[in-house]
Amino acid sequence: MSIPLSYSLRARLLFFLLAAIVVGALVQGAIAYRSTLAQADDIFDSLLQRTALSLGTGDGLLSTGPTHARGAGSPVADDLIIQIWTPDGLRVFNSRSRRPLPDQIVLGFSDAKMEGSTYRVYSLATPFQVIQVAQDMGVRTSMARALALRTIAPIAAAAPLLMLIVWCVVSWSLRPVKRARAQVAARQPEDLSPVSVQGLPDEIRPLVQELNLLLERMRGAFAQQKQFVGDAAHELRSPLTALRLQLQALQRAGDAETRKLAEQRLAAGIDRATRLVEQLLSMARHESAAEQTPPEAVDLADVLRQALSEMLPQANAKTISIDLDGAPQAWVQGHRDALTLLVRNLLDNAIKYTPAGKRVHLHLEQAAHEVALLIDDEGPGVAPEERERVFDRFYRVEGNAQHGSGLGLAIARSIANQHGAAITLQDTPAGQGLRVKVAFPT
């Protein structure tokens, strides 16, 4: 299994930039060095040629007289050897008598070996004489290298300076990132305020902005969770207090009839508390599982049949008939368990508020752009001004004789919102009861 290695953006930038500077300086220095050597060869060859031409077009002083060494006033460079021959092959001048050039003359440029050294020779023939100008290749190479080194000296001096500038610029440019990191690291766990984007580069700013959006969502989620926990604690306190009172009433019961009534009330209180806890657990499971699994194609008609089979015992207990009609299949994208919980909560709400012996009707519509679920009951309905408030957690309509947790519709809307569906409360066509419509996009 491969282990991801962490790395520093600053270190990576510096490594590649400094490496590029070093490689660039080496390549440029090598090119400049080779180019300077080649140019030096051309310059030295030109020096040999110009020296020979200047002697060949002179006043002939060097061409007369015996063989002799170069005088102090001669215009010949110190590293050059000059020989002059007559057309008959008689050497009449040698600037360095101890190192005579070979007698074999090759006109133009040539290389000659003499006493273990190599010489670059230029020979020029005139009507009256043959002039040879030579230069020791060792001396010539040393001079060329010295010239080449002087050429690359600025490159060698500029590379460290450029590396220092790059180091400073990268460190300065990443300072806002370091400041943002320190700002986040210094925070307390409960501090979810936005991270400052002031001074951040454009490449880093979107990342911090997305982080701030995440922090904002977390603030909202934590605030909602805090409110939920507070509301749940408040709602649980009431049934637990009622259970304690009912237990005390059971303990004080003096006769069998009073004791039986207290036991019934205690059992009903336990059922209400159990129902509230189950609703709280359902909401918690839904909110955590919905973010972990990807949506999939779900047949809403099959979900309705499953939820209906689970709720039939509750409906039969009140002799409530439940009808299901409409599309035999209706596919939506979502989470099957969550959609089953949505339908089950809506059915539970409809059965709870429908009087005994009445009817609950379920209808599924498949349209071009949506799938609509309609649930009609014959209960007391909900006033139009309260139809939005009943979706709030733990909200109950005042004056209603039914005891509920106030979470069923809140869970249903939460699941609908997660699936991009709209849930609304309407009047039934008959005017009696409540219609719940859930419209899913397709």
Steps between C-alpha positions, in 0.01 A plus 500: 500500500644836399528765769433857383796721575445853619707781360550871544380722217770751590772234498377358170487841334845589627644165396374519141569870454851484646572183306382673181730795573797269561433293187439814295822659626698183424356470150546868427852492642589193293362660185680828572824313579491296179398801295781711646754227425381483140509878465848508655620250240365723225661806658839331534483369141413849384798633699732258322358593163513876559855477632612315186317743273652801679849354456437410138390852407774674702810684372699178471731568792433155643559335168864612464782417725619182664304273727462668839286519806215745545619837621363694788321745276329240282120524476462123547304361803700316763324165448549494121778336299579651159709359222566647156624299206623599157336341198814285475437347843758703692386601847590864542316579825405311817360682802602214728815333370482224761157384376512496121177394327505191275641555150186356340274791421122463466333817380211621712423358843655180627611329820864407555671301773836617622700391805193332656277803455228571248497829311236671295670626183387742231712516183478781241680503166592830328699553180817566701464287817303242698390610846411257781334615822451240773354486849545239774165322546564461875540875543207558268275260693596657833414847371170378353401333825586811700283703266216244526517499879477879506193466278315260730604680819189729494276193460666330795463816708137565396371145571538513882356851504200385294455198729496729804241725332280200414530372858389835640216545249357150560522539877337844484226380261406207723495706817121564477444123473712446808304773677167336407629163622606655831160667529322165460745315727451750783121457507299331768281205393183706541630790288346465153536862390623564143872498421628833371581499126673838509836489325458145373607430140233422241607135488440450874205735552234264349617220730462718809165630374374143460629428851303800628187368326557164669541674836179691437313176427651346811387799707149455366507125562636540852245769579223277368635205695528709814144617460388144430673365810350777711153439359538126543608541860200723561262258328638198685471676836120519474428128432758393758337727757162358404634145536629583848161640604317204352731260684431685824127480429537127443683461831223691685217307339282353774266276306524280193300732270715802582813292461388372159428854379844616622665207323324589173609862527856392580508267199367777276765737632772242436368457144513876440855524638606200293347654189683828563834322544439297184431817304815663634706194407342486154589861434857448622543187285355675197722807529817293540427231238379737227845659470687168484323313218457621140145525359362225278192431290207412728148390403277726709200273441687210659596728792132587549402133509772421754410793728132413470561139610689629806223742599202270441491368859476854632223581253312178575510580871285806422300325224639752249503389135796600283465517120791512255465580130679676220817415309618139544861621477665836560878526509686772688862552605555467873552277802244222541515484881459876531206504257337215692541701821343804329192308385470318833501829693238652272281190532549495877394864515194435280389193699556678832276796414233307303203397716427131542305342217607765245726472195851597387564521126841474329546600137818492289527715185768466230531823297753617241721691742398375844368214707230609747387313811162605642377386844147605596353443847164582659634658813451854634753648256740786565417869480675676205690735734654203682592283202860616494551493875397136535825407318703647789644251744283432806227735382145388574173660400330647804173344604574169329399203708765272349833471681797488266868568512486785250778340295316303228447786254841650583668171405287477184598848383866437578497185284306677225749786493789256472336346194422836340129442555238751612254404774186711549175481698172562319128461544351176371265522199213396728580786738532271802845404628849572378689423180880459514670532162863399441630589150827338388694628196578248224 
